[in-house]
């Protein structure tokens, strides 16, 4: 039996399922595969800790390490006596690589020109399926190591995406989440340069049995006109966007080499809410980026209210070797941690307020497991009743905690 341990993003979760299938094709058994994340130094530390623990508990298992951290720093893992094989992000999706004699097979990710449509048969009973439509990133934000783990931006062809979406729907998944490293750059490398919005509309038109289509993290500055029309007209496009905002201060955004300003995030959220008043927004925010002053931090904290954000992923800045931000004047670690804690506390307040605002409303839940489901706007709800994962039920919200809705059928 092969066990896969996944760190990081939804794209990694998708690829872990593809790897499970490839490992099965290869006949791999008694193995543990670690699909790592490189977004922070802490993510790398956690993966190494997990690998050491796995070796202690499974002395006879083959340990394979892959993913973004393995791609960007293969020798870190190759130097661990607990590790048997290190594979790059391209190599992990090819069944033949699981039995090579080399200790390390990590090629130049920048040489990869295509993103193959990985056929994923199941998602371990999950109610929703992830569908990778894009990989890599052409931008070079000063804090980010991910382009060196994923390569340049490349997209899956529209026809392949439609075919996979149809197959997943026929397999019984009521919701599909489109994933990518830089999802809103979708199609720039394809003939005719189809946009993400055009892809969304084609999926919903050509896969009419699909009940819900959701987008993972997007860059609001790249949102195209077709996507805005889809927001306004397509009820099956779920009213929840997670934004790659990173900061609410213009100077920090410039030093991050982001392509948007503070006002752009606010304007996007306002424009989308005019089209879909039930829209909910999440965001990635970094605390303690190099040179961040108290005033700059307060601008980021204020963005939560000014843009109406409620589902937050807060990252204390972590310098990544090889990135420009690692060479900038650093904020003291205790202050970074304190600011991250303050952002999390503000985010908890915002989420609690959103949960309270939904009390009394009627919602359609996608059941994830017995007694637990998600609304269209991604609010988690607890309910009573006999249901199965993947079932859609209508409920009335009777109460709320800080993080969940309480509902009844």
C-alpha positions in Angstrom: 0.0 0.0 0.0 1.2 3.5 -0.8 0.5 6.4 1.5 0.7 10.0 0.3 1.3 12.9 2.7 0.3 16.2 1.1 1.5 19.7 2.2 0.4 23.0 0.8 -2.1 24.1 -1.8 -5.1 22.6 -3.5 -3.0 22.0 -6.6 -0.8 19.8 -4.5 -3.9 18.0 -3.3 -5.0 17.4 -6.9 -1.6 16.2 -7.9 -1.4 13.8 -4.9 -4.4 12.0 -6.3 -2.8 11.8 -9.7 0.4 10.5 -8.0 -1.7 7.9 -6.2 -2.9 6.7 -9.6 0.6 6.7 -11.1 2.0 4.8 -8.2 -0.7 2.2 -8.6 0.2 1.9 -12.3 3.8 1.4 -11.3 2.9 -1.3 -8.8 4.5 0.6 -6.0 3.8 -0.8 -2.5 4.9 -0.3 1.1 5.9 3.3 0.2 5.3 6.8 1.7 5.3 9.7 -0.7 5.7 13.2 0.6 4.3 15.9 -1.7 6.0 19.0 -0.3 5.4 22.7 -0.3 8.0 25.4 -0.6 5.9 28.5 0.0 7.6 29.2 3.4 10.7 28.0 5.3 8.3 26.6 7.9 6.6 24.4 5.3 10.0 22.9 4.5 10.8 22.4 8.2 7.4 20.7 8.8 7.9 18.3 5.8 11.4 17.3 7.1 10.0 16.7 10.6 7.2 14.5 9.1 9.7 12.5 7.1 11.9 11.8 10.1 8.8 10.7 12.1 7.6 8.5 9.2 11.0 6.7 9.0 11.0 6.0 12.8 7.5 4.6 12.6 8.0 2.7 9.2 11.6 1.5 9.1 11.0 -0.8 6.1 9.0 1.5 3.9 10.4 3.3 0.9 10.2 7.1 1.4 9.9 9.2 -1.7 10.0 13.0 -1.5 8.6 15.3 -4.3 6.7 18.5 -4.7 7.8 22.2 -4.8 10.4 22.0 -2.0 11.9 18.9 -3.6 12.1 20.8 -6.8 13.7 23.9 -5.4 16.1 22.3 -2.9 16.5 18.6 -3.9 19.8 18.3 -2.0 18.1 19.2 1.3 16.1 16.0 1.0 18.7 13.9 -0.7 20.9 14.7 2.3 18.4 13.1 4.7 19.3 9.5 5.5 15.6 8.8 5.9 14.9 9.5 2.2 15.2 6.9 -0.6 14.2 8.9 -3.6 13.7 12.6 -4.6 11.5 13.4 -7.6 10.9 16.8 -9.2 7.4 18.2 -9.9 7.4 17.0 -13.5 8.9 13.6 -12.7 6.3 12.8 -10.0 3.6 12.5 -12.5 5.3 9.8 -14.6 4.8 6.2 -13.3 8.2 5.0 -14.6 10.1 7.3 -12.2 9.0 5.5 -9.0 11.5 2.6 -9.7 14.5 4.4 -11.0 18.0 3.6 -9.7 19.0 7.2 -9.2 18.6 8.8 -5.8 17.6 12.2 -7.3 15.7 12.9 -10.5 14.8 16.6 -10.6 15.1 18.2 -14.0 14.9 21.9 -15.0 11.3 22.9 -14.4 11.7 25.9 -16.6 12.1 23.6 -19.6 8.6 22.1 -19.1 6.3 23.6 -21.8 3.1 21.7 -21.2 0.7 20.9 -18.3 -0.7 17.5 -18.9 -4.3 16.8 -18.0 -3.9 14.3 -15.2 -6.7 11.8 -15.1 -7.8 11.5 -11.5 -10.2 8.7 -10.8 -11.3 9.5 -7.3 -10.8 11.9 -4.4 -11.0 9.5 -1.4 -14.7 10.0 -1.0 -14.6 13.8 -1.1 -17.7 15.7 -2.1 -15.8 18.0 -4.5 -13.1 17.3 -7.0 -10.1 19.5 -7.9 -9.3 20.0 -11.6 -5.9 21.4 -12.6 -6.2 23.7 -15.5 -3.0 25.7 -15.2 0.5 25.3 -13.6 3.5 27.6 -13.1 3.8 31.4 -13.0 5.4 34.0 -15.2 5.5 36.7 -12.5 8.4 37.1 -10.1 7.1 38.5 -6.8 10.1 39.3 -4.6 9.0 37.0 -1.8 8.0 33.9 -3.8 10.0 30.8 -4.6 7.1 29.0 -6.3 7.9 29.8 -9.9 11.2 28.0 -9.4 9.3 25.0 -8.1 6.5 25.1 -10.7 8.1 26.7 -13.8 6.6 29.2 -16.2 2.8 29.5 -16.7 1.2 26.8 -18.9 -2.4 25.8 -19.4 -4.4 22.7 -20.1 -6.3 22.9 -23.4 -10.0 23.8 -23.2 -11.1 20.5 -24.8 -9.1 18.5 -22.3 -10.6 20.5 -19.4 -14.1 20.0 -20.7 -13.6 16.3 -21.1 -12.2 15.9 -17.6 -15.0 18.1 -16.1 -17.5 15.9 -17.8 -15.8 12.7 -16.5 -15.7 14.0 -13.0 -19.3 15.0 -13.1 -20.3 11.6 -14.5 -18.3 10.0 -11.6 -20.7 11.7 -9.2 -18.9 14.8 -8.0 -21.4 17.7 -7.7 -18.7 20.3 -7.3 -15.5 20.9 -9.2 -12.8 23.4 -8.1 -10.6 24.8 -10.8 -7.0 25.0 -9.6 -3.7 26.4 -10.7 -0.7 28.3 -9.5 -1.8 31.5 -11.2 -5.3 30.6 -12.3 -6.2 33.9 -13.8 -3.3 33.7 -16.3 -5.1 30.7 -17.8 -5.0 30.5 -21.6 -2.3 33.1 -22.4 -0.1 30.3 -23.8 -2.9 28.5 -25.8 -3.9 29.1 -29.4 -6.5 31.8 -29.5 -5.6 32.8 -25.9 -8.9 31.8 -24.2 -9.4 33.5 -20.9 -10.3 32.0 -17.5 -13.8 33.5 -17.9 -14.3 32.0 -21.3 -13.2 28.6 -19.9 -15.7 28.9 -17.0 -18.6 29.7 -19.3 -17.7 26.8 -21.6 -17.6 24.3 -18.8 -21.0 25.4 -17.5 -22.5 25.3 -21.0 -21.0 22.0 -22.1 -21.3 20.2 -18.8 -24.9 21.0 -17.8 -25.0 18.2 -15.2 -22.3 19.9 -13.1 -24.1 21.5 -10.1 -21.3 23.7 -8.8 -18.1 25.2 -10.2 -15.7 26.9 -7.9 -12.4 28.8 -8.4 -9.4 28.5 -6.2 -7.1 31.5 -5.5 -7.2 34.2 -8.1 -5.3 37.4 -8.9 -8.1 40.0 -9.1 -6.1 42.4 -11.3 -6.2 39.6 -14.0 -9.9 39.1 -13.9 -11.2 39.3 -17.5 -14.5 40.7 -18.8 -15.8 37.2 -19.5 -15.2 36.2 -15.9 -17.1 39.2 -14.7 -20.0 38.3 -17.0 -19.9 34.8 -15.6 -20.1 36.1 -12.1 -23.2 38.1 -13.0 -25.0 35.4 -15.1 -23.9 32.0 -14.0 -25.6 30.8 -10.7 -23.6 27.6 -10.8 -20.4 29.6 -10.4 -20.0 29.7 -6.7 -20.0 33.1 -4.9 -16.7 32.7 -3.1 -13.3 34.0 -4.3 -10.0 33.7 -2.6 -7.7 36.6 -3.6 -4.0 36.7 -3.8 -3.9 40.1 -2.1 -0.8 39.8 0.1 -0.8 43.3 1.5 -3.0 46.4 1.9 -0.2 48.9 1.6 0.9 50.4 -1.7 4.6 50.7 -0.9 4.8 47.1 0.4 2.9 45.9 -2.7 5.5 47.7 -4.9 8.4 46.1 -2.9 6.6 42.7 -3.4 6.5 43.4 -7.1 2.8 42.9 -7.2 0.8 44.2 -10.1 -2.1 45.7 -8.2 -2.6 48.6 -5.7 -4.7 48.6 -2.5 -7.5 50.4 -4.3 -7.6 47.7 -7.0 -8.5 45.0 -4.4 -11.2 47.1 -2.9 -12.6 48.1 -6.3 -12.7 44.5 -7.5 -14.6 43.3 -4.4 -17.1 46.2 -4.7 -17.6 45.5 -8.4 -18.2 41.8 -7.8 -20.6 42.4 -4.9 -22.7 44.6 -7.2 -23.0 41.6 -9.5 -23.4 39.0 -6.8 -24.4 40.5 -3.4 -24.0 37.1 -1.8 -20.3 36.9 -2.8 -17.8 36.1 0.0 -14.1 36.9 -0.2 -11.0 35.4 1.3 -7.4 36.5 0.9 -3.8 35.7 1.5 -2.1 38.3 3.6 1.6 38.5 4.6 2.5 40.0 8.0 5.9 41.6 8.5 7.2 41.9 5.0 10.7 43.5 4.9 10.6 47.3 5.6 6.9 47.1 6.9 6.3 49.9 9.3 3.5 50.1 11.9 1.5 52.4 9.5 2.0 50.0 6.6 0.8 47.1 8.7 -2.3 49.0 9.8 -3.1 49.6 6.1 -3.1 45.8 5.6 -5.2 45.3 8.7 -7.7 47.9 7.5 -8.0 46.2 4.1 -10.0 43.4 5.8 -12.8 45.8 6.5 -12.4 48.0 3.5 -12.6 45.1 1.0 -15.0 43.0 3.1 -12.7 40.0 3.5 -13.7 37.2 5.8 -11.8 34.0 5.0 -8.2 34.8 5.6 -4.9 32.9 5.2 -2.3 34.8 7.2 1.4 34.2 6.6 4.1 35.6 8.9 6.8 36.6 6.4 9.4 33.9 6.0 12.5 34.8 4.0 13.2 32.2 1.2 16.8 31.9 0.1 17.3 33.0 -3.4 14.4 35.6 -3.4 15.0 39.4 -3.5 12.9 39.8 -0.4 15.4 37.7 1.6 18.0 40.4 1.0 15.8 43.3 2.1 15.9 44.9 5.6 14.0 42.4 7.8 11.4 43.1 10.4 12.3 41.6 13.8 10.8 38.0 14.1 8.9 38.7 17.4 7.2 41.7 15.7 6.4 39.6 12.6 4.7 37.0 14.8 2.9 39.7 16.7 1.5 41.3 13.6 0.5 37.9 12.2 -1.4 37.2 15.4 -3.2 40.6 15.2 -4.2 39.9 11.6 -5.5 36.5 12.5 -7.5 38.0 15.4 -9.0 40.6 13.0 -9.8 37.8 10.5 -11.6 35.8 13.2 -13.7 38.9 14.0 -14.6 39.3 10.3 -15.5 35.6 9.9 -17.6 35.7 13.1 -19.5 38.7 11.8 -20.1 37.0 8.4 -21.4 33.9 10.1 -23.8 36.0 12.2 -25.0 37.8 9.2 -26.2 34.5 7.6 -28.4 33.5 10.5 -32.0 33.3 9.3 -31.1 32.7 5.7 -31.9 29.6 3.6 -28.9 27.9 2.1 -28.1 24.9 -0.1 -25.4 22.8 1.4 -23.0 20.4 -0.3 -22.7 17.6 2.3 -19.0 16.8 3.0 -19.6 14.2 5.7 -22.4 13.3 8.1 -23.6 16.5 9.8 -21.2 18.9 8.0 -21.5 20.8 4.7 -20.6 24.0 2.8 -22.8 26.7 1.5 -22.3 28.2 -2.0 -20.3 31.0 -0.4 -18.1 28.4 1.3 -19.4 28.9 4.9 -19.2 25.7 6.9 -22.5 24.5 8.4 -23.4 21.8 10.9 -26.8 20.2 10.7 -28.7 17.1 11.9 -30.1 14.5 9.7 -29.2 11.4 7.8 -27.2 12.3 4.6 -24.4 11.1 2.4 -21.3 13.0 1.2 -22.0 14.7 -2.1 -25.7 15.1 -1.4 -27.2 18.6 -1.8 -29.7 19.7 0.8 -31.6 22.8 1.6 -31.4 24.2 5.1 -32.3 27.1 7.3 -29.6 28.8 9.3 -30.7 29.0 12.9 -27.6 30.1 14.7 -23.8 30.5 14.3 -20.6 30.2 16.1 -17.5 32.2 15.3 -16.5 29.8 12.5 -19.6 27.8 11.6 -23.3 28.0 10.8 -25.9 25.9 12.7 -28.6 24.8 10.4 -31.7 22.5 10.2 -33.3 20.8 7.3 
